[in-house]
Amino acid sequence: MHFIQPAVYLLLSIALVGCTSAPVSGPEKDKTYRITVMHTNDHHGRFWKNSEGEYGMAARKTVIDRIRDDVAANGGYSLLLDGGDVNTGIPESDLQDAVPDFKGMNLLGYQAMAVGNHEFDKPRAVLEMQRQLAQFPMLSANIYEHGERLFAPYKIFNLGGVRVGVMGLTTEDTYKMVHPDHVANVEFRSVIAEATQVVPELRRQADVVIAATHMGHYENGHHGTQAMGDVEMARAVNGIDLVVGGHSQNPACMKAENVLDRAYVPASACTPDRQNGTWIVQAHEWGKYVGRADFEYRNGNFKLVHYALIPVNLKSAPQIPQVAEDPTMLTLLSPYQAFGQRQLGLDIGETDRRLEGERAILRTRPAAMGTLVARAMMEKTKADFAVINAGGVRDSLAAGKITYKDVLKVHPFGNTLVTVDFTGTEVMAYLNVVAQMTPGSGAFAQFAGIRLDIVHGAVTHASLQGLPIESGRMYRLVVNSFQAAGGDGYPPLTNHPSFVNTRFVDADVLRAYIAAHSPLKASDFESNEAVLRR
Ligand SMILES: [Zn+2]
């Protein structure tokens, strides 16, 4: 217990009075309040502009500051929200645990964000560090740990007398999208059940209710095999004025009622979705846009008067003048960008000779890069064998030093590793499909951990560690997320009961394997007799 000295207490009281000049009793009758909600989502590590000079937090700051100034000059109030998934996607951010991204969000003045599934990509200690770093709440009403909410469910803002409640919600799919260790004891409960409970609670304290969500915007609620998104939630739960969404990474702009404008052109007009009286907005991804929703509040009525998605230096919107990068933000972020670039150029390992990954070779016969990649996948996931499509391996590694940049050329797609536990019978059925992948195509398979005899496209014999596959035994297979989804004609695995998307990113896995096993001996990967074709 801390006791506050009377003199200090007096100072605190004065300070508190000083900053709570806005009335807490609620809005005045017959007065019109202007409230502007700015929003982004699915930032995914894009703190820096891309090589084309598009987006980036420095230009985003210029855009946001202008909107804030414009709103204030017209006697309005603004709120800046994010729909989650700040983490994962750009090596410069990933290898710094998104510290530059959260610091950038602080400088941009974010007031709340929804917790996204990718916030669980790193161990929990990283998420805790990010929570400490963020000068705004990470909200989620439906994430529980040991029966308690892991995050604050909502926060109430007083905007000139209008009390705006912002609640957070997170996709129920999160538990199957992240490493199980990161969500041990964590439950992602029904978003509808939680919202049904929280919205009336918020309504008693607030004049306006906003949901910052990371659940996805699916046209007319057709969410397919994914967990339900904003449309169904808004239909099921009364009393939400606005959903600031994320996760599906699209501009939520409608052509007609329940018809999404799939060909939305940057800088053109955007009509947000509306369900059950709830507006639903989403600003595509990566900070490509800042969404601006101008509302008027009067006598309990919260009316959208104007909406726009404002492109942030997008090349596809050349008619919009480029904005300058904010110098304060550049000063903050430049050291992180420089550090990230330096790290990417550092040696992570070496190889005694060139590791063959030439496209024409990889796609016709076992090649060193195929074996290397497949072994890295096996080691990371403790799988019994690995199958990788040749199209998933994009480059050779030259003799000598290897950098992370070199690894990213091998794996530019950011696929993740997926495992399934197969019976021996399932293994043979899978291999018989895989053995028929046409030589010369990207589908052509490279293997590790397994020895196959393939005669005229049929597997006549398969063994693991010298022992034939037994029909009743269990074997773990690792492939990439592209193959698992049925890409390149591979048998889809996503509906297999044992399907796990580990979310380990392929390039990261290969980098770690090279670092752990250097110096690599090319002959270890060339002398691969995994596959005998006759
Ligand atoms: Zn997401």
Residues whose N, C-alpha, C, O or C-beta is under 5 A from the ligand:
A	BS01	ZN	D85 G116 N117 H247
